[in-house]
Amino acid sequence: GEIFGILRQMKETFESNLSASQKEEMANQKAYEDLKAAKEDEIAAGQAQIEAKTGELADTDEKNAQAKVDVEDTKASLSADEQFLMMLKEKCQMTDKEWEERQKMRQLEMEAVSKALAVLAGDDAHDLFTKTFNPAFVQTRSAEES
């Protein structure tokens, strides 16, 4: 009897330990499944973020390349515009010089014409004209031959 009592008690202890161990194992299994699901969600989110960042990087690289091309085009355009500006300034300077020369020439011409008019309108010129004018040389009629 006593051995059966000890064995029964051991059996009850083992059964309660087994039940507790099974409950603990089920709780651990549930915790593992929850942790595994959370980690898989984190991995999926990380993958999605990697794909998004890769797409952003590609867009940024493309925009950067386009910006570099735009910079080169702008530099070339700037250089051409600066050369045009220099040529235009030189041409304007030459045109200004020519204008000043023409203005000086016109001023000298106007002074010469004024002097000539003064000489021709003066009393000496009138007297000379009257002395040298002969009315006999004036044409009074014309004849037409056919």
C-alpha positions in Angstrom: 0.0 0.0 0.0 2.5 2.6 0.8 4.3 2.2 -2.4 1.1 2.6 -4.3 0.4 5.7 -2.3 3.8 7.2 -3.1 3.3 6.2 -6.8 -0.2 7.7 -6.8 1.1 10.9 -5.3 4.0 11.0 -7.8 1.5 10.4 -10.6 -0.7 13.3 -9.4 2.4 15.5 -9.1 3.6 14.4 -12.6 0.1 15.0 -14.0 -0.2 18.5 -12.4 3.4 19.3 -13.5 2.5 18.0 -17.0 -0.6 20.1 -17.1 1.4 23.2 -15.9 4.2 22.5 -18.4 1.6 22.0 -21.3 -0.1 25.3 -20.3 3.3 27.0 -20.1 4.3 25.5 -23.5 1.0 26.7 -25.0 1.6 30.2 -23.6 5.2 30.1 -24.9 4.0 28.8 -28.3 1.4 31.7 -28.4 4.1 34.2 -27.5 6.4 32.8 -30.1 3.6 33.0 -32.8 2.9 36.6 -31.8 6.6 37.6 -31.8 7.0 35.8 -35.2 4.0 37.7 -36.7 5.4 41.0 -35.3 8.9 40.4 -36.7 7.4 39.3 -40.1 5.4 42.6 -40.2 8.6 44.5 -39.4 10.5 42.7 -42.2 7.6 43.5 -44.6 7.6 47.1 -43.6 11.4 47.3 -43.9 11.2 45.8 -47.4 8.5 48.3 -48.4 10.6 51.1 -47.0 13.7 49.8 -49.0 11.6 49.7 -52.2 10.3 53.2 -51.5 13.8 54.6 -50.8 15.2 52.8 -53.9 12.4 54.5 -55.9 13.2 57.9 -54.3 16.9 57.4 -55.0 16.2 56.6 -58.7 14.0 59.7 -59.0 16.6 61.9 -57.2 19.4 60.5 -59.4 17.4 61.3 -62.5 16.6 64.8 -61.3 20.2 65.3 -60.4 21.3 64.2 -63.9 18.8 66.5 -65.5 19.9 69.4 -63.2 23.5 68.8 -64.3 22.5 68.9 -67.9 20.5 72.1 -67.2 23.5 73.6 -65.5 25.7 72.9 -68.5 23.1 74.3 -70.9 22.7 77.4 -68.8 26.5 77.9 -68.6 26.8 77.5 -72.4 23.9 80.0 -72.9 25.5 82.4 -70.4 28.8 82.2 -72.3 27.1 82.9 -75.6 25.1 85.7 -74.1 28.2 87.3 -72.6 30.0 87.1 -76.0 27.0 88.7 -77.7 26.9 91.4 -75.0 30.6 92.2 -75.6 30.1 92.3 -79.3 27.1 94.5 -78.8 29.0 96.9 -76.6 31.8 97.2 -79.1 29.3 97.8 -81.9 27.5 100.5 -79.8 30.8 102.2 -79.0 31.6 102.3 -82.7 28.2 103.5 -83.6 28.5 106.2 -80.9 31.9 107.3 -82.3 30.4 107.4 -85.9 27.4 109.4 -84.6 29.7 111.9 -82.9 31.8 112.3 -86.1 28.7 112.8 -88.2 27.4 115.4 -85.7 30.8 117.2 -85.9 30.7 117.1 -89.7 27.1 118.4 -89.8 28.0 121.2 -87.4 31.0 122.1 -89.6 28.8 122.0 -92.7 26.2 124.2 -91.1 28.9 126.7 -90.1 30.3 126.7 -93.7 26.8 127.1 -95.2 26.1 129.9 -92.7 29.3 131.7 -93.7 28.6 131.1 -97.4 25.1 132.6 -97.0 26.6 135.5 -95.0 29.1 136.1 -97.8 26.4 135.8 -100.6 23.9 138.0 -98.7 26.5 140.6 -97.9 26.7 144.1 -99.5 30.0 143.3 -101.3 28.5 140.3 -103.1 25.4 142.3 -104.1 27.6 145.1 -105.5 29.7 142.6 -107.4 26.6 141.0 -108.8 25.2 144.3 -110.0 28.5 145.3 -111.6 28.9 142.0 -113.5 25.2 141.5 -114.5 24.5 142.4 -118.1 20.9 142.4 -119.1 21.8 142.0 -122.7 22.8 138.4 -122.0 19.4 137.5 -120.6 17.4 135.2 -122.9 14.1 136.8 -123.9 12.7 134.2 -126.3 13.3 130.8 -127.7 12.8 129.3 -131.1 12.0 125.7 -131.8 13.3 124.0 -134.9 11.6 121.0 -136.4 
